Amino acid sequence: MRGAPCLALALAAVACSSPTDSSPTSIVMVGQWTYSATQTSPVAATLSGVLTVSQQTGRTFAGSLDATQQDALGNVTHLSGVVSGQVVDTTGIEFSVQIGLDGRQHLGSLARDTVRGAWVDQGSGGVMSSGSFTAASRTGT
């Protein structure tokens, strides 16, 4: 659980130093991305689904996530939510997925057609869950 507070601080730093929404970028996020994630805290789980980025204006993008989460006991839960994010720099990507009342904050790095990074779910009680994720473009970027 020690990594989650550090990730939360890193996400806050990115939010404070982000470029303006209309700044040009060569990174195109629009399209469908195969999303997979591992939850490491508080209990182990795996997530898989599709991240769809339907619009992008400059560095800002929006879309949706449709995924399933399976815990260590085999219980499967459907997760879906609204995505909003931004291109931070030449490789940095930051986005949140609003699932119910909680927002899963993602911070990743783009290499070729794949974004890899970490996520935290910050609910009203602080950091609730955390892990890593990968989003691979289905069409190439």
CORPETA-V259271 format. One line per field, one symbol per residue. burial: b if it has 24 or more other ideal C-beta (glycine too) atoms within 12 Angstrom, else e. A space follows every 10 residues. Layout:
burial->???
This chain:
burial->eeebeebbeb beebeeebee eeeebebebb bbbbbbbbbb beeebbbbbb bbbeebeebb bbbbbbbebe eeeeeeeebb bbbbbbbbee ebbbbbbbbe eebbbbbbbb eeebbbbbbb bbeeeebbbb bbbbbbbeee b
